[in-house]
Amino acid sequence: MLNVKLILTFPLFIIATKTFLTVHFIMKKILVPTDFSDHAEYALKVAAKIAREHNGEIFLLHLLDLPSQENDAVVAGAEVPEVAFFLAKARELFDDIKSADYLDGITVDGSILYAKAFDGIIKTAQKHEIDLIVMGSHGASGFKEMFIGSNTEKVVRLSDIPVLVIKKDEAAFNPNNFVFASNFTAEIKKPFAQVVDFANSFKAKLHLLYVNTPSDFKSTHAAEKIINDFVAGFTIEHGHTVNIYNDVNVENGILHLSNSINADLVGMCTHGRQGIAHFFNGSISEDLVNHAVRPVVTFKI
């Protein structure tokens, strides 16, 4: 059985300031789900770079989503030829991945599970106390996006830990310019501490963005004050900018500003809405995961 070890961990420390509590973390355990596609390898290359620079480990996960009758047979312990074939093939592909040059010197652990993709990812992250999930995605659109959604989108919605989504080959991942979009309300304070630590760890400049839309408009002066008051007390080591952008909706504003400054990374917080509330309200974070060509990182409120 394959013994691959890939993990990135963030030990938690609570530091009291005069105004609020800040949660700091250090990247050590990274989970990379893989279906052995090109997009999954893009994510693994980024995870390898992060692990190497932060002395972290990687946990590589492949999920066999079997038809219900074959799942029942697996649970019952029966020998199913189709299952044995897919399992053997997955182990073979795991061995191939382990020999990749970009993983040299990195501890990589691996697991093959029988589970629905997004459910298995969330449970594995909890079981192994993962600190960061790095996933590849080619996005979804149209009918599939509205009624089915991608596994990546579901993980972004449900994960309690940061999720970094990679859309293309980013082997030289180096997020010097990091756009973080928000309404900068009080509930964002705690996840924003993770955003700042993430930016500081990559020596990235933070570009803080408030998008004005026709249905929710604030004057430039008012929006700038909201952001400046919000960041007071945080130590952003490599500088930040304050950006007020007017657009038809928040997603377009984020994409347009990111394009204009050639951002390396886009970040947002997500509420993790589920069920009917999610269907009607949608999620800007999930839309970005589907539509952005740049890496997107999300933090749970």
Buried (B, 14 or more C-beta within 10 A) or exposed (E): EBEBBBBBBBEEEEEEEEEEEBBBBBBBBBBBBBBBEEBBBBBBBBBBBBBBEBEBBBBBBBBBBBEEEBBEBBEEEEEBEEBEEBBEEBBEBBEEBBEBEBBEEBBBBBBBBBBBBBBBBBEBBEEBEBBBBBBBBEBBEEEEBEEEBBBBBBBBBBBEBBBBBBBEBBEEBEBEBBBBBBBBEEEBBBBBBBBBBBBBBBEBBBBBBBBBBEEEEBEEEEBBEBBEEBBEEBEBBEEBEBBBBEBEEBBBBBBBBBEEBEBBBBBBBBBBBEEEEBEEEEBBBBBBBBBBEBBBBBBBB
